Amino acid sequence: MRNSARAGLAGAVAFGALVTVITVGRGGDDDPAPPQGPYVALGDSYTSGPGIPTQATAPAGCDRSDRNYPSLVARQLALGTADFRDMSCSGAKIADLSSAQSTQDGINPAQLSALTVRTALVTIGVGGNDIGFAATVRECVKKGLVRRLTGSGRFTGDDAPCRREYSSDGTDEVARRIDAAGARLTGALAEVKRRAPRAEVYVVGYPTILPSEGNRCDDDMTLAPGDVRFLDAKEQQLNATLRKRAATAGAVYVDTYGPSVGRDACAAGGTRWVEPLLPVADAAPLHPNERGERGMADAVLRALKATG
């Protein structure tokens, strides 16, 4: 989702859509059958798990954890190291699937280069960096701080200064970016299918990052209540686009938003899946902690069971 776990707030709030492309052997009723071939994990920081121990050292800057959701899925499917490759990298955009990605500390090869006709399981997490969600959240945090310092809206009556900026000319700039990212995602899914023709595709949406109730984030996030609702609505719009593009591509959409409602970055530390701007658990700001990665892995495994 972001360029590096050390890139600060700009990188910390950038994120990408979690897209999972999976081929599995058809199993019994109780457990998903292990894939009949290798598993390749592709994606950005919501896939790689920045800040969650233990972090891989190569390639530098990708911030991959051995407790991210692809690693948990691979272990649950009893895949050995020879049958699992994690290509995910913080900051990845859709273009980084087909070309090398420069990080602050190294180069990650084109993620699709790991796919072959033998590939049986693929996970992808892309899209959020394409829509510039990092810059949007940064802008909302700044405007929320100014709002707090000038009376928390008592004098202006404005509870969503950031939302107003992104739709001031009558157009929805974030929605436009989401539509463009959706079109690019369709192309990426077609390329995955071309390189890994045996794959069945599972598109995994984002978990709940911010609550729909805006007044729960004022203290921790300095976000105006209306802007919390605005950002949550944009995330849900992105998830809806992922669902639509998945259906168009003949894929299955996996909902992680529903299971994580009430476990957002403004929830209590013992329940949240996503850390706030000042993380308490080992994770990057506004990124999944280990509990969140487990929750996403569980959602993928439930989908495998349901469709296997």
N, C-alpha and C positions, 0 to 999 in steps of 0.2 A: 503494500500500500503506500509506502513512502520510501524516500531514497535511502535512508539509513535510520536505525534506532537512535543514532547520535545526531541526527540532522535538526533536532529541536522541534518546535511546534509545527513549523511548515511541513516537515516530513511526517510528524507524528499523526497529524489528522488526515493526511492523504490516505486513501485506501481504495481498494479495488473490489469489484464484485467477485464473489466466490463462485466459480464455475467448475463443476465436476463432471468429467467425462469418464465413464466407467464401463468396462466390459466384464461380466462375471459369468462363470459357469452356472447353469440353472441347478439350484440346489433343492434341499428339502424344505419343510415348512418351518423349522425352528431356527436355522442359521443360514446366513448367506454362504453360498459355495465359494471357495477361493477362486480367483480369476485363473483362467487357463493360459497364463502368460505374464509378462512383466507389468509392473505398475510404475507410471511416470507421473510425478506431481508437478504441475505448472502453476504459476500465479504470483501474486504480490504479497504484501506484508500480512494481510489477514489470513493468508495461507502459510507464510513462512514462520510467523510467530516471533517477531522481534522482542527481545528482552526476556523471553521465557527460557530458562536453562533447560538443556545445555545447548549453547549456540555453536553451530559449525563454524570453522575457521576458513573454509574455502568453498566458493570464491568469496573473498573479503567484501563486506558491505551488503551481503544479501540477507543477513540476520535470520538464518534458518535455525529453528529449534528442533530437537529430537522429540519434543512433546507437542508439536503442532498437529493439526487434525489429520493431515495425510499420514504422518508417522503412526498415529494411533489407529487409523484405519488399516494400515499395512500390518501392524502387529495383531490386530483382531482377526485379520484374514490369514494369519500365520505365514506371511510372505518373508522369505529370507532376504538378506541384503543384496543378493545377486538379482533379485526380482523387484527391487524398489529403488527408484531414482527420484530424488526431490530436486527439481529445477527451479522452484519458486524463489523469488527475489524481491525484497522491499523496493518499492518505487516502480514496479513493472507496469507498463502500459500495454495495450493490445499489440502495438507495434513491436514490443520486446519479445513477443512470442516468436516472431519470425526473423529478428535481427538481434545482434549482440547488444547487451545493455551495459552501459557504463555506470558504476556506482561510485561513491566517494573513495572507495578503497580498492576497487578491482573491476574486472569485466566478467559478466555472466554471459555464457554463450546463448545463442538463440534457443529459447526454451523448446520450441517444436522440434529441434534437431534430435531430441531424445526419443521421438516417436518412430516406430517402425511398424511394419505390417503384423508383427508378432505382439505388439502392445495390446494388453488386455484391460488395463486399468489406467485412466488418466484423470488427474484433477487439475482444474484451472481456476485461478482467481484474478480476474481482470475487469476493468471498466471504470472504477471510481477515480483512478488517477487521470483517466481521459476526460472526465467531466470537471476537473479542477476543484474537487470537493475540499481539498486542503486550504486553498485560498479562500473559499467561501466560508469555512469555519473560522479561519483567522480573522476575516473581516467582521464576522458576527461577534467574535470575542472582543475585538477592539471597540466595536460600536456598543456592545453591552457594557463595557467598562466606562465609556464616556457617559452612557445613559445613567449608570449608577452614580457617577461623580456629579451629575447635574440634576439629581433629584429623583432618579428612578422613574422617570416619566410623569411625575406629579405636575410638572409645568407644561409639558408638551402633549401628554396623553398618548404618546407613541410607545407601544409595547413590542414593536417589531421593526426597529430602524434598519436592520440588515435586509429583511424581506423587502422593504420598500425600495432599497437600492437596487436589488436584482430584478425588480419589476417596475421601475419608475417610469419607463417609456411605454408601458403597456404590453411589453413582451416579457416572457418568462425565460431569462437567459439560461438558467440551470436546466430547465426542461428541454431547451434546444440542444444543450450539450448531451443530455441523456439520450435523446433521439439519435444524435450522431454516433455516440458510443454504441448504441444498440445495433446500428448498421454495421459498424466495424466488428462487433462481436459475431454477427451472423457470418461474416467472411471468415473469421477465425475458426468458428465451429465447423464450417465447411472444409477448411484446410486440415483440421484435426481429423475429420472423417476421411479425407483423402489419404492422409498419412497412416492412419490407424483405422482401416475400414471395418475391423471387427468390433469397434467400440460402440457401446450404448452410452448415451450422453445424459448426465445428471447435472443440471445447472443449480448451484446452491446459492441462495440469496444471503444477504447480510443479516447478522443478528441485530437486535435492537441496540442502537448506539446511544440515542437520547430518548427520553420518555415523550409520550404525546402530551403529558401534562406539563406545560411550560414552567410552572412555578416551582418545580422540584430542582432546578439547576442554577438558580440565581447565585447562591453562595459559592458553590464549587466551581462553576464554569464562567461566571460573570456574563451569562447569556440572558438577554431579555426574554421574558416568557413567550412572546409571540415568535421570536426567532428560534427558540427551541422547537416549537410546533412546526415552523417553516422547515428547519433542517430535518426533522423527523419525516415530514411529508415528502421532502425530496428523496430521502432514503427509500421510503415506501414506493415512490414513483420509479426509482431505479430498480427496485426489486420487481415491480410490475413489468418493467421493460424486459428484465431478464426472463421472467416467466413467459412473456409473449414470444421472445426470440427463441427460447428453448422449444416451445411448442411448434414454431415454424420450422425449426431444424429437426423435429422429430425427437426431441430430448425430453427428459423428465425434470421438472423443477422441484427442488428440495427447499422447503421453508425452514429457515433458522430464525426468522424474525418472531414468529408465533411462540416457539418454545422459550424465547429469551425475553418476552415481555415482562417487565418488572425487574429485569437483571441488567439494566442499562448502566451507563457510566455514572449516573446520579443515584443509583441504588446503594444499599448498605454493602460494606466491604465483604461481608461473608456470603453474599448472594450474587453479586454482579459478575457478568461475563466480560464486561469491557471496563477498563480502568479509566479514571478521570484524567484531567490535565496533569495532576500530580499523583502518579500511580502509587498505590500502597503495596500491591503485589508486584512480582517480577513480570513486567510487561512494558511496552511503550505506551505513552499517553494516547488515550482514545483508541486503544487496540485491545484485542482479546487477551485476557490472562489465561492461565492454564485451565481454569474452570471453563472458560469460554471455548477454548479449543476442544476440550472434551465434549462440550455440548454440541459443537458443530460435527464432530466425529460421530456422535450418537445419531444425529439427524441423517447423516450419510448412510450409516449402517442400517437404520430403519428403512430408508428408501431402498437399499439393496435387498433387504428382506422382503419388502412389499412387492417389488418388481421382479425378484429372482425366482 
